[in-house]
């Protein structure tokens, strides 16, 4: 592999895409640990992980997913990047589709009860989920389970026997539960049993390691307890950090905040959204998605600090290449982007003006366009990805995007909006 001291800003996408496709079947356990720890936020425990990796046995890795929605964005993919690394190294991946637990609703990180899903909701969401993540995890080589196949068969007698050995006090110590109780909000009995049901998943597939987002750490700790009740060796629990959204305002990537990059977005949209992120997100995005060792991060940071614009373009190329399986696709999107945005010259005679209200800081892009353009034309422009910010940063816009004041928009090939 290319060594950090030989890295150049203009080669990062090529380096990381080659790593993306390399086989790790003969990887040294210490090298694998170096790759994994770059992406790990918290672990129970790293010492246990080192021990099982050094045994060189084929490990069973688990990840559970409650299909609460049909769409997946890059923020959801962080734990899957860990799964992918284990899979590349020859370990067995057990992906648990929570068609049973999704009907309870994961309380993790919630200040109110999560709406429960129906069986029909779950089935509909499952159809798209696996298809969307197939570019990031080799699904044909993954063992996919549905936890309703065993949880629906549990008798009340079996559940009572297990619960007699578990502590309600421990469950109520969860920070999310304590906050809700302090605020006078309720906790359903089903939510109290959520981590128990997730722990039964672990007892059923007997994983050596479980991975998930940071909000799953308490569920994982409970799963370890339940595995001990079932007289099994407790799993190693690994969590990944929360990915900050593209706006760079500290909020997590989420559809609710309109700061996300959908997995099923067109390559041009992915590249454009990467180009819109602030420079301080280039490093965490590379660490989240590229195969990089913990020992290489300082070298990566130095390259990014020296040339943030070029490394951001390299990140955009790599993100597109991940989703398409082609580095050439990433290069094409870069070339198109540069050809479109590099020249910030515009015809002042065709410069349309929009004056925001005094208290407006971000504006609805459709509202701005409707001041001068018909609804049918706006629809056509968005369909052709022909609405773009060119100042103060470069970004392809969608109808749901907000735009800051003092922006300049390019509409189609020749028209421009200046936002005051």
N, C-alpha and C positions, 0 to 999 in steps of 0.2 A: 504493500500500500504506500501511497505517497506520504512522505514525512512532512510534518508541519513546517519545518524550516525551508522546504522547497515550494510551499504553497504560494500561489499568486492570486490576486483578486479576480483576474480574468479567467481563472481555471476552476473556481470552486464548484460550479454546476457540473462540470465534467468529472471532477474528482468524486463528488458525492453520488452522482448517478452511476458511476462505475461501481462504487461500493454498494449501492442499492441493488445491483444485479449480481454481485459476487456471491458465490457459495461459501458458507461458513461451516460446512460439515466437519472440517478438520481444524476449526479454530481452537486456539489454546484457551483454556478456561479463564486464565487471567486477562486475556485480551477481551473475551466476551464480557467479563465483569466490568472492564474499563468502559466498554460501549454502553452497557446497561446503566451504570451509575451516573452517566451523563444525563440520563432521562429520568432517574428516580428522584422523587421528592421526599418520600418517607418510606421507611422499611421496618418490618418486624420479622426478622432482624437482618442486617447486612452480614453479620457473622454466620447466621444460619445459611444465607444465600451462598457465601463463599464456600462453606462446608459442602453443600450439595453439588455446587458446580465442580469443585475439586474432585468429587467422587467419579466424575466422567460418565455417570450413568445417564440414560435417556430419561429426561424429566417430563412430568405431566404438568402443563401450565393451564390455568383456568382463568377465564374472564366471563363475567355475567353481564348481560345486556337486557334491560327492560325496554322493549320497543315502544316508547311513549309517543313517538312521532314518526312520520314517514320520511323526513328529510334529515340528512347528516351533514355537518359542517366540519371544517378542519379542527375546531376545538374538541370535537368528539374523538378525534383520531389519535390523540396522544397515547392513551394506554395501548392502542392497537400497534403503535410503533414498537413498544416493548414486546408485544406478542410476536411481531414480525421478526425481531432480532432472535428471540428464542427459536422460532420456527426455522430461520435460516441456519441456525446452529444444530438442527436435527432433532429438536425436542417436540413433543406432542402437544398440540394446542386443542384445548377443550373449550369451545365457545358455547356458553349456556344462554339460550334465548328464554327470557323470563316471561313466557306466556301465562304462567300462573302468578308469579310475583308482581307482574305489571298490573294485575287486577286488584292488588293490595295498594300499591303506590309507595315508592321509596321515600321515607321521611327525611333522608339525609339532606342537611342544609336548608330545610324548609321552615318557614315561620308560620305556615298554615298547612292544613291537611292537603296532600296532593290528590287531585281528582283521580279516582280509580277508573280504569279502562274496562271496556267490555271485551269479551272474547273476539268479537268482530273487529274492534279497534286494533287489537294486538295482531290479528292475522293480516290485516291490511298494511300495517306498518312493517311487519316482518318481510313482506314481499319486496319492498324497495331497499331495506337496510343491507341485506347481504350483497345485493347487486352493487350498491354504492361503495362498500368497503372492499370489494374483490380486488381492486387495483392496489390495495395497501396490505392485504393479507391473502395468502393463497387458500381460498375457501375450499377447493377440491381436496386439499391436503389437511383440512381442519376438521376435527370431530365436532359436529354441530348437534347440540342436545336441546330439548325443550323441557323445562322443569315441570310442566304440568304432567308429564309422563310418570313422574314418581310422586310429586307433591299431592296430586289429586287422589292418590291411592292411600295416603296416610290416614289412619283411623284416629278417632278422638282418644282412644286408649293409648296409642303410641305417642301422640302429642303430649298427653298428660304425663306420661312416664318421663319424657324428655324434659318438660318444663319443671318438674320437681327437682331437677338437678341444676337449673339455671336460676340466676339471681335477677329479680325485678329491679332491685336497687342499682345494680350495675347498668341495666338498660336505661333507667331514668337519669343516670349521671351524664348521658349524652348532652352536649352543649345545645344542640338544636331543640331537644325536648325541654331542657331547663328554661331556655328562653321563651318557649311557648307557654309553659306553665306560669312563669313569672309575669307574662303579659296577659294572663287569663284566658289563653286560647286552649282549646281541647286537643287531646291526643286520642285517636281511636284505638280500640283494642287490636284491630288488624295491624295498625302501624307498629304497635309494641311487638308483634310477632314477625315483622318483616325480616329483621336480621336473623331470627331463628330459621325462617324459611330459606334465607340465603345460605345460612350455615348448613342446612340439610343438603343443599346443592353440593357443597364441598364434601360433606360426608359421603355423598353418593358417588362422586367422580374421583375422590381421593387424590386431589392435586398435590404436587410438591410446592407449587408456587401459585398465588393468585395475584392478578394485576387489575388496577382500576384507577379512577380519578381520586384526587385528594379527599373528596367528600365521603369516600367509601372506607376510610381507615377504621372507623368504629365498627362498621359491619364486618370487616375482615377480622378485627380482634375478637368479635363474638363468634365468628366462624371457627376460629382456632379453639375457642372454649368448647364449642359443640363437637368438633372433631375429637377432642380429648374425652368428652362424654362417651363418644362412640369408640373409644380406645384406639384412636388413630393418631399417627404423628401429625402435629399441627402444621398447616401450610405456612410457607413464608409469604408474607403480605407485602406487596410493593405498590406504591401509588405514584402517579405522575402529577406535575403541577397543573394549575389552571392556566389555560392559554389566554393571554390578554387580547382583547379585540382590536381590530384594525385602526380604531380611532386613537388608540394610545392614551386613553383617559383613565386607565387603571381598572376599567370594568372588564369582566370576563367576556370572551367571545360568545355571543348569544344572538338568536334571532330577535329577541325582545329589544335589544339595544341597537339592532341594525348595524352591527359591526362584525359581521361574519363572512366567511368565504365558503359557499356551499360546495360539497364534493361534486355535485352534478352541474356546476357552473361551467360555461364555455371557457376554453383556455384563455381567450382574450380577457374575459372578466376576471379570472384568477390572477393573471399577470398584472392587470390594471389595479386590482385591489392591493396586491403586494406592493406595487409602486407607491400606493397612497399611505402606507404605514410610516410612522415616525422612525427615525434612525435607531432609536433605542430598542426597537423591537426586532431588529435584524438578527442580533445574536440569539435571543431566546427562540425565535422561529427556526433558525438553522439547527439549534440544539434539539428542538422538538421533533423535527422531521428528518434530518440527515443522520446518517450513521457516523457519528463522531465520538471519539473517546473523551472521557473526562479529562485525561491528561493533555488533550489537544485544544481545550477550550480557550486557554490564554492566548495561544497562537492565532486562533480564529478571531478573537476579539481585537487583536493588534491589527490584523488585516482589515477588518471592518472599520475600525477607527481611522485608518489611513485613507480609505476610499469608500465611504458609505454608499455613494451613488452606484458605483460599479457593483459592489457586493449585494446591494438591494436588487439590481437587475439579475445577478447570478441566482439569488434566492428565487426570484420570479421564474426564471428559466427552470430551476430545479422543481419548484412546486408544480408547474405545468407538466414537466417530464414525469413526475411521480404518477399523476393522474392519467396520462396518456400512454405511458410506457415508452416514450420517444423523446430523447434529448433534442432532436431536430425540431419537434413541435415547440419546445421551449424557446429555441433560437428564433424560430419563425415569429412567435409572438413578440419577442424582444425587438426584432427588426421592424415589425409592423408598428409597434408602440413608438419606437424612436423616429420612424418616418413620419408618424402622425404628430408627435408632440415636440420634437427637437426644435422646430422653428416656431417661436412664439410671436411671429409677425401676423398681424391681421389688418384688414381693411377698415379704417375708422368710419368710412361712410356706411358700412354695413354693421356697425357696432350697435346692438340693441341695449337699452338701459333698463335696469330694474332697481328701484329704490326700496330698500327694506324699511320696515317700521323701526322706530327708535329702539324698542326693547327686543327686537329679533336678532339672535346671534346665528341661528341655523335656520335655513329656509327649505321648504318642501320644493323639490326640483320641478315637479309637475305644475305647482302653483306659479312658479317663475315663468315657465315656458308658456303657460296659458295666457300670459299677459300680451303675447304677440303671435302665438301659433295655435292653429286649430287642434282640437282633440284628435282627429284622425291623423293629422300629420305628426303629432307627438307620439302616437302609438307606433307609427311607421319608423320614426327615428329611433325609439328604444328597441324595436325589433331588429334594427340594423346596427345596434350598438354605436349610434352616431351622436350620442349626447355625452360630452366629456368635460371634466374640469381640466384646464391647462395652467391655471395659476390659482392659488399659491403652490399647489402640488398637482400631480398628474393622476387622473383616475377616470375610468369608464363608469358612467352612472347608470343605475337602474331606477325604475319609477319609485321605489321605496326609499331611495337615498335622500339624505339631507345635505345641504351645501352651506358652507360658511359665508358670512358676509365678506365683501372685498374679494370675491372670486371672479374669475373670467371663465365662462363656459364656451366651448366650441360646439356648434350645432350643425350637423351635417358637414359639408366640405368647406363652406365659405362664411358662415354666419356665426356671430359671437354675441354673447350676453355679458355685460359688465354689471356686477352686483354691487351696489353702493351700500 
